[in-house]
């Protein structure tokens, strides 16, 4: 029986672990990688919010154009796109959008301005960027 104990104790004394310096190097490498990855991740989130605002603005511009083609005039506000509209010939169409899209987190509501010349602008801003179409 003492021979079995002797083999076990020999195995335990021969086992090696990581030294403190090796563990500190691994922690330093993980810290450097985190310092690089976190700003890149934040940039990706901002780019995604900008892309959403651009896509929403394009959708709103399309809906305003379709409304204008049906009615012969520009809508007074973006909310006019969310209901059925009847033109001067008695034809009904719409709603042109189910609802006005919500802006990305931290962005302002979508603004809409129209001019008597038949031009209009859909805009919003956030993340130090302004999206304005057309």
N, C-alpha and C positions, 0 to 999 in steps of 0.2 A: 504494500500500500504506500509506503514511503517513496517508492520509485515513481508512482503515478503523480504524487505531489511534486516531486522534483521536476518532472517533465512540464507540469502546469506552471510552476514558478519560473522555469527557464523561458517559456513562451511569453509570459507577461513581462519579464525584464527585457526581452528582445523587441517588444512592440515599440514603435516610434510614432510620435504625433507631430503636429506642426509646431514650429518654434514661434515665439512671439513676433519676431521680425517678419516671418512669412505671413502671419495673420495681419500685421499692420500694412504690409504691401498690398494684400488683397483688399483691405478696407480702403486704402488710398485709391486703388484702381477703380473700385465701385463708386467712390465719391467723384472722381474725375468724369466717369461715364455719366453719372447723374447730372453733373454740372453742365454737360454738353446736351443731354437729352431734354431736360426740362424747358429751356428756352425754345428749342425746336418744336416741342409739343405745343407751347403757348402760341407760337407763330402759326401753326397748322389750324388751331381753333379760330384765330382771327381771320385767316384766309377763308375758312369755311363760312364764317358769318358774312364776309364780303360777298362770297359766291352766292349765298342764299339771298342777300339783298338784291344782287344783280338779277338773279333768276325771277324773283318776285316782281321786280320793276319791269322786266320784259313781259311778264304775264299781264301785269296791269296795263301796260302800253298796248298790248294786243287786244285786251278787252275793251279799252277806250276806243281803239280804232274800229272794232266791230260794232260797238254801240253807235259811233259816229256814222258809220256806213248805213246802219239801219235807220237811225233817227234823222240824219241830215245835219245834226248839230252835236257839239261836244257835250258830255254830261256836265252838270253843275258841280258834282262832287263824286268821289269814288263810290260812295254809298249807292248812287243811282245804278251802278253795275250789278247790284245784288237783287234787283227786282225785275219783273216783267215790264217791258216798255212798249207802248203803242205809238207808231209813227203817224204822220199826217194822212196816210192812205188807209188807216185802220188796221194795219198789219201789226201783230204782236210778236215779240221775240224776247228771249231772256229767260231767266236771269243770265247775264253775261259772265258772271262769276258766282259761285255758291256763297262765298264770303270774301271780304277783303283780307288778304293774308296778314298775319301778325309779323311785325319786323323781327329780326334776329335779337337775341338777348343783348340788352344794353344799347340798342339803336332806337332812334326816334321813329314815330309813326310815319307812314308813307304820306308825303305831301303831294298835292295835285294843284296845278295852276293851269288855267287856260286863257288864251287871248282871243280877241274878236277876230283875229286873222285866221283862226282855225288851227292854231298851233297850241300844243300843251306840253307840260313837263311833269313827270313823276319823279320824286326824289326822296331820299332819306339819308341820314348820316349817322356814323358811329365808327369806333375803332380808328379815329383820326382819318376817316375816309368819307367822301360824299359820293353817292350813286345818284346820277341824274340822267334820265332818258326821256325822250329821244334826243 
